[in-house]
Amino acid sequence: MLLFETVALLLLLSCPGLGKPTELISCLPGWSYSKTSCFRYFRSQRSWAEAEAHCQSLKKDAHLATLHEAKDLHYIALVVSYYQQTQPVWIGLNYPQKNQGWKWLDGSTYKSTSWLSASGSHSGSCAELSQDYGFKKWSGADCHEAHHFVCKYTVLH
């Protein structure tokens, strides 16, 4: 990861007009910066609820990753693929109550017409990014299964 972060930082710093490095990266140690958010991939395996609790224990406003933009999905897929390509990864999408649809942890509703598509498999009420699709499609899984996970928090400028 150090090599990846170093290369990413050098690319960002070589772009004119992006400001000083202190303005660019204001994430906690071990977290990666992308646009306005900080992400961290965890290889420890936890249930969906345990993963969410772990995110919150690290930073009050951190949660399992919500993916409202394609750039976030592509960034997460790249980071996860750097570490492994075989295990599904929890994200911050679930089906909290019957007949209310899939919801992101920020309270917004998942729209099936969005750029983030489902794989078609919904054997549970918590969402995972599947390795079968390069971590670019989600599927529903049993919330009690233990998976790797990605946390996210927004950086305020």
C-alpha positions as MATLAB code, in Angstrom:
seq = 'MLLFETVALLLLLSCPGLGKPTELISCLPGWSYSKTSCFRYFRSQRSWAEAEAHCQSLKKDAHLATLHEAKDLHYIALVVSYYQQTQPVWIGLNYPQKNQGWKWLDGSTYKSTSWLSASGSHSGSCAELSQDYGFKKWSGADCHEAHHFVCKYTVLH';
ca = [
       0.000    0.000    0.000;
       2.869    2.363    0.700;
       4.001    2.209   -2.933;
       0.424    2.826   -4.153;
      -0.046    5.809   -1.808;
       3.350    7.242   -2.781;
       2.584    7.015   -6.503;
      -0.892    8.500   -5.977;
       0.541   11.373   -3.926;
       3.197   12.120   -6.552;
       0.536   12.192   -9.268;
      -1.633   14.570   -7.243;
       1.266   16.867   -6.429;
       2.320   17.040  -10.074;
      -1.063   18.468  -11.119;
      -1.003   22.281  -11.263;
      -3.662   24.213   -9.410;
      -4.461   21.588   -6.814;
      -3.044   23.549   -3.922;
      -0.646   22.661   -1.166;
      -0.208   19.056    0.027;
      -1.765   19.964    3.381;
      -4.913   21.029    1.543;
      -4.999   17.820   -0.474;
      -4.576   15.148    2.130;
      -6.181   15.504    5.493;
      -7.002   11.879    6.280;
      -6.128    9.950    9.393;
      -2.928    7.881    9.183;
      -3.547    4.690    7.211;
      -6.504    6.140    5.297;
      -6.437    7.012    1.575;
      -7.738   10.259    0.130;
      -9.963   10.482   -2.947;
     -11.672   13.764   -3.886;
     -13.594   14.729   -0.721;
     -13.462   11.443    1.182;
     -11.064    9.243    3.086;
     -11.236    5.470    2.664;
      -9.675    2.554    4.467;
      -9.810   -1.092    3.488;
      -9.740   -3.666    6.280;
      -8.683   -7.255    5.690;
     -10.006   -8.413    9.047;
     -13.237  -10.329    8.627;
     -16.316   -9.141   10.516;
     -20.069   -9.303   10.238;
     -21.709   -6.297    8.588;
     -22.774   -4.798   11.952;
     -19.338   -5.420   13.497;
     -17.655   -3.815   10.484;
     -19.888   -0.730   10.777;
     -19.182   -0.503   14.518;
     -15.446   -0.763   13.817;
     -15.628    2.108   11.305;
     -17.410    4.279   13.875;
     -14.911    3.358   16.598;
     -12.089    4.791   14.476;
     -13.775    8.121   13.722;
     -17.172    9.366   14.822;
     -18.416   10.148   11.314;
     -16.846    7.110    9.601;
     -19.141    4.383    8.263;
     -19.054    1.477    5.887;
     -18.506    3.082    2.491;
     -21.432    4.660    0.679;
     -20.944    4.813   -3.078;
     -22.893    7.705   -4.547;
     -20.452    8.365   -7.387;
     -18.742    6.090   -9.880;
     -15.356    7.522   -8.889;
     -15.773    6.128   -5.372;
     -16.578    2.654   -6.670;
     -13.614    2.653   -9.060;
     -11.283    3.880   -6.321;
     -12.446    1.194   -3.877;
     -12.196   -1.513   -6.543;
      -8.624   -0.430   -7.266;
      -7.590   -0.386   -3.602;
      -9.221   -3.722   -2.748;
      -7.785   -5.392   -5.870;
      -4.318   -4.234   -4.829;
      -4.601   -6.338   -1.659;
      -6.700   -9.295   -2.763;
      -8.995  -10.572   -5.496;
     -10.889  -13.428   -3.872;
     -12.960  -12.178   -0.919;
     -16.159  -10.086   -1.003;
     -16.131   -6.716    0.757;
     -18.892   -5.118    2.870;
     -20.169   -1.659    1.883;
     -22.667    0.663    3.591;
     -25.817   -0.558    1.850;
     -28.488   -2.726    3.461;
     -32.155   -3.690    3.434;
     -33.077   -2.574    6.963;
     -36.839   -3.212    6.924;
     -39.109   -5.331    4.797;
     -40.697   -3.499    1.844;
     -38.599   -0.354    2.330;
     -35.905   -1.116   -0.222;
     -32.135   -0.958   -0.101;
     -30.746    2.026    1.807;
     -27.323    3.553    2.230;
     -26.130    4.196    5.777;
     -26.550    7.941    5.210;
     -30.306    7.309    4.856;
     -30.535    7.719    1.084;
     -32.314    5.089   -0.999;
     -30.443    2.935   -3.510;
     -31.775    3.538   -7.010;
     -31.644    0.522   -9.314;
     -31.159    2.884  -12.242;
     -27.911    4.208  -10.768;
     -24.474    3.487  -12.219;
     -23.826    0.965   -9.387;
     -25.528   -2.216  -10.522;
     -26.454   -5.307   -8.572;
     -25.196   -8.720   -9.587;
     -28.704  -10.144   -9.262;
     -27.907  -12.284   -6.239;
     -29.664  -11.180   -3.047;
     -29.364  -13.954   -0.490;
     -29.312  -11.535    2.433;
     -30.020   -7.984    3.527;
     -26.491   -6.526    3.618;
     -24.502   -5.527    0.538;
     -21.084   -6.742   -0.478;
     -18.930   -5.905   -3.469;
     -18.278   -9.151   -5.268;
     -14.876  -10.305   -6.429;
     -16.663  -12.030   -9.335;
     -17.196   -8.608  -10.929;
     -13.896   -6.972  -10.037;
     -15.529   -5.368   -6.959;
     -17.713   -3.218   -9.239;
     -21.105   -4.864   -8.627;
     -22.870   -5.542   -5.370;
     -24.969   -8.413   -4.143;
     -27.019   -9.065   -1.032;
     -25.466  -11.386    1.534;
     -26.220  -12.728    5.008;
     -25.300   -9.913    7.406;
     -23.771  -12.393    9.859;
     -21.153  -13.623    7.377;
     -17.628  -12.391    8.051;
     -16.097  -10.333    5.237;
     -13.431   -7.737    4.603;
     -14.813   -4.169    4.552;
     -14.219   -0.557    3.519;
     -14.821    2.450    5.770;
     -15.312    6.017    4.558;
     -15.626    9.502    5.983;
     -15.985   12.889    4.320;
     -13.230   15.477    4.599;
     -14.491   18.998    5.200;
     -12.479   21.784    3.573;
];
